[in-house]
């Protein structure tokens, strides 16, 4: 009887881990944003084995074509003053390719993942970025979120008031979404044809970038108003 109980407990643990935990590092398996469990250990997402051998403070995660670099750094309050205080850790992905899939929501793929934790390593917020979407694809993702979480609250983005920030508040997560249009007016594209020794201008391809944030509601006071670098600048709403 004792052996049966032990076996049942083991099976239950495996089921919980499979359903709610991230068992593979980012890059080895897409992070499921729909049911992400904030009790996941940061070391499960960025294990020691993925620390870069060439760059101090960096991790290397598996990409479709090549490894992508993730920088680990500290979040400070009053960063540029004598009274600065460390309040967390950020893991920010530095590059990506359009065929990478680091995370998914429903069947929407995201090429970049950024993660923020407390100093102790408790995950505060997951940020996923989808970098080259059409207008229709951006609208489809919004519809999926509405189907999943209901009607959102509309806010002005603090970094750029032209962007609308959508927010859904649930018991176990706060979700925020913002879409940014890039017309590539400041982008220079070059087409290189080595055999013909020709370098010409490439055609611009306007597109949308979508920033999705999944926030731990227990730690929201350590997130809102305190994440000011990288893709986290899209997180906050404008306050009057």
C-alpha positions as CSV (number, residue, x, y, z in Angstrom):
1,X,0.0,0.0,0.0
2,X,2.8,2.4,0.9
3,X,4.5,1.7,-2.4
4,X,1.3,2.4,-4.2
5,X,0.9,5.8,-2.5
6,X,4.5,6.7,-3.2
7,X,3.9,5.9,-6.9
8,X,0.8,8.0,-7.1
9,X,2.5,10.9,-5.5
10,X,5.4,10.6,-8.0
11,X,2.9,10.5,-10.9
12,X,1.1,13.5,-9.6
13,X,4.4,15.4,-9.3
14,X,5.3,14.6,-12.8
15,X,1.9,15.7,-14.1
16,X,2.1,19.0,-12.2
17,X,5.6,19.7,-13.6
18,X,4.5,18.8,-17.1
19,X,1.4,20.9,-17.1
20,X,2.5,23.9,-15.2
21,X,6.3,24.0,-15.0
22,X,8.9,24.9,-17.6
23,X,11.0,21.8,-17.7
24,X,13.2,22.8,-20.6
25,X,15.4,25.9,-21.0
26,X,14.3,28.8,-23.2
27,X,15.5,28.0,-26.7
28,X,15.1,24.2,-26.3
29,X,11.3,24.4,-26.1
30,X,9.0,27.4,-26.7
31,X,7.8,29.0,-23.5
32,X,4.0,28.6,-23.2
33,X,2.7,32.0,-22.2
34,X,-0.9,30.8,-21.9
35,X,-0.3,28.8,-18.7
36,X,3.1,29.9,-17.5
37,X,3.6,29.2,-13.8
38,X,5.3,31.9,-11.8
39,X,6.7,29.3,-9.5
40,X,9.0,28.1,-12.3
41,X,12.6,28.5,-11.2
42,X,14.7,31.0,-13.2
43,X,17.5,28.3,-13.3
44,X,15.1,26.1,-15.3
45,X,14.8,28.8,-17.9
46,X,18.5,29.8,-17.9
47,X,20.5,26.9,-16.5
48,X,24.2,27.1,-15.7
49,X,25.1,25.1,-18.8
50,X,23.8,28.0,-21.0
51,X,26.2,30.5,-19.5
52,X,28.4,32.0,-22.3
53,X,32.0,30.9,-22.3
54,X,33.0,34.0,-24.3
55,X,31.0,36.8,-22.6
56,X,30.8,37.4,-18.9
57,X,27.2,38.0,-17.6
58,X,25.6,36.5,-20.7
59,X,23.7,33.3,-21.5
60,X,23.5,31.7,-24.9
61,X,20.1,30.2,-25.9
62,X,19.5,28.0,-28.9
63,X,18.1,29.8,-32.0
64,X,17.0,28.4,-35.3
65,X,20.2,29.4,-37.1
66,X,22.5,30.3,-34.3
67,X,22.7,30.9,-30.6
68,X,21.2,34.1,-29.3
69,X,22.8,36.1,-26.5
70,X,20.9,37.0,-23.3
71,X,22.4,39.5,-20.9
72,X,21.8,39.3,-17.2
73,X,21.9,42.6,-15.4
74,X,20.5,44.3,-12.3
75,X,17.5,46.6,-12.0
76,X,18.0,49.6,-9.8
77,X,15.9,52.3,-8.2
78,X,17.5,55.7,-8.5
79,X,20.1,54.1,-10.7
80,X,22.1,57.3,-11.4
81,X,22.2,58.6,-7.9
82,X,24.3,57.8,-4.8
83,X,21.1,56.3,-3.2
84,X,20.6,53.6,-5.9
85,X,19.1,50.4,-4.7
86,X,19.1,47.0,-6.4
87,X,15.5,45.7,-6.7
88,X,15.7,42.9,-9.2
89,X,17.5,41.0,-12.0
90,X,16.7,41.2,-15.8
91,X,17.5,38.6,-18.5
92,X,17.2,40.5,-21.8
93,X,17.6,38.8,-25.2
94,X,19.9,40.8,-27.4
95,X,19.1,39.5,-30.8
96,X,16.8,37.1,-32.8
97,X,15.9,35.9,-36.2
98,X,12.4,35.9,-37.8
99,X,12.4,32.1,-37.8
100,X,13.2,31.7,-34.0
101,X,10.3,30.6,-31.7
102,X,11.2,31.3,-28.1
103,X,7.6,31.5,-26.9
104,X,4.0,30.9,-28.0
105,X,0.5,32.0,-27.1
106,X,-2.1,29.8,-28.7
107,X,-0.4,29.5,-32.1
108,X,1.2,32.9,-32.2
109,X,5.0,32.7,-32.2
110,X,7.4,35.1,-30.5
111,X,11.0,35.5,-31.4
112,X,12.3,37.2,-28.3
113,X,11.9,36.6,-24.5
114,X,12.9,38.9,-21.7
115,X,12.4,37.9,-18.0
116,X,12.6,39.9,-14.8
117,X,13.0,38.5,-11.3
118,X,13.3,39.7,-7.7
119,X,16.8,39.7,-6.2
120,X,16.0,36.3,-4.7
121,X,15.1,34.9,-8.2
122,X,11.3,34.9,-8.0
123,X,9.9,35.6,-11.5
124,X,8.1,38.9,-11.7
125,X,7.3,39.3,-15.4
126,X,7.7,37.6,-18.7
127,X,8.0,39.7,-21.9
128,X,7.6,38.2,-25.3
129,X,8.2,40.1,-28.6
130,X,6.9,39.2,-32.0
131,X,8.9,41.3,-34.4
132,X,7.5,41.1,-37.9
133,X,3.7,40.9,-38.0
134,X,1.2,42.1,-40.6
135,X,-1.7,44.3,-39.3
136,X,-4.0,41.3,-39.6
137,X,-1.7,39.1,-37.5
138,X,-1.5,41.7,-34.9
139,X,-5.3,42.0,-34.8
140,X,-5.6,38.2,-34.6
141,X,-3.4,38.0,-31.6
142,X,-5.5,40.7,-29.9
143,X,-8.7,38.7,-30.6
144,X,-7.1,35.5,-29.1
145,X,-6.4,37.5,-25.9
146,X,-10.0,38.8,-25.8
147,X,-11.3,35.3,-26.3
148,X,-9.0,34.0,-23.5
149,X,-9.4,36.8,-21.0
150,X,-12.4,39.0,-21.9
151,X,-12.6,42.7,-22.7
152,X,-9.5,44.6,-21.8
153,X,-8.9,48.0,-20.2
154,X,-7.3,50.5,-22.6
155,X,-4.4,52.6,-21.4
156,X,-1.9,55.1,-22.9
157,X,1.6,53.8,-23.1
158,X,4.0,55.8,-20.9
159,X,6.9,55.6,-23.3
160,X,4.9,56.7,-26.4
161,X,1.3,58.1,-26.0
162,X,0.5,57.1,-29.5
163,X,0.6,53.4,-28.5
164,X,-2.5,51.8,-26.9
165,X,-1.7,49.5,-24.0
166,X,-4.3,46.8,-23.4
167,X,-4.6,45.2,-19.9
168,X,-6.3,42.1,-18.6
169,X,-6.3,41.4,-14.8
170,X,-6.9,37.9,-13.6
171,X,-6.4,36.2,-10.3
172,X,-3.1,34.5,-11.3
173,X,-1.7,37.0,-13.8
174,X,-1.9,40.4,-15.3
175,X,-1.5,40.6,-19.1
176,X,-0.5,43.7,-21.0
177,X,-0.2,44.0,-24.8
178,X,1.0,46.9,-27.0
179,X,1.6,47.0,-30.8
180,X,4.0,49.3,-32.5
181,X,4.1,50.0,-36.2
182,X,7.5,50.3,-37.9
183,X,7.4,51.9,-41.3
184,X,11.1,51.4,-41.7
185,X,11.5,55.0,-42.6
186,X,14.8,55.1,-40.6
187,X,15.9,51.7,-41.7
188,X,18.5,51.2,-44.4
189,X,18.4,47.8,-46.2
190,X,21.2,46.7,-48.4
191,X,21.1,43.9,-51.0
192,X,24.6,42.4,-51.7
193,X,25.3,40.4,-54.8
194,X,28.9,39.2,-54.4
195,X,29.3,37.6,-57.8
196,X,28.2,40.8,-59.6
197,X,29.9,43.0,-57.1
198,X,26.7,45.0,-56.7
199,X,25.3,46.6,-53.5
200,X,21.8,48.1,-53.9
201,X,19.1,49.4,-51.7
202,X,16.6,46.8,-50.5
203,X,12.8,47.2,-50.5
204,X,11.4,48.5,-47.2
205,X,8.9,46.2,-45.5
206,X,6.6,48.0,-43.0
207,X,5.4,45.8,-40.2
208,X,4.1,45.6,-36.6
209,X,6.0,44.6,-33.5
210,X,4.0,43.2,-30.7
211,X,5.0,43.3,-27.0
212,X,3.2,40.9,-24.7
213,X,3.8,41.0,-20.9
214,X,2.6,38.4,-18.4
215,X,3.0,39.7,-14.9
216,X,3.0,38.1,-11.5
217,X,0.2,39.9,-9.7
218,X,1.8,39.2,-6.3
219,X,4.8,41.2,-7.4
220,X,3.2,43.9,-9.5
221,X,4.5,46.7,-7.2
222,X,8.0,45.6,-8.1
223,X,7.1,45.8,-11.8
224,X,5.0,48.8,-12.6
225,X,7.0,52.0,-12.8
226,X,10.3,50.2,-12.2
227,X,11.2,48.6,-15.5
228,X,12.8,51.3,-17.7
229,X,15.2,49.5,-20.0
230,X,15.1,47.4,-23.2
231,X,11.7,46.1,-24.3
232,X,10.3,46.7,-20.8
233,X,9.8,50.4,-21.6
234,X,6.5,49.4,-23.3
235,X,5.2,47.9,-20.1
236,X,3.9,51.0,-18.2
237,X,0.8,53.1,-18.7
238,X,0.9,56.9,-18.6
239,X,-0.4,58.4,-15.4
240,X,-1.8,61.9,-15.2
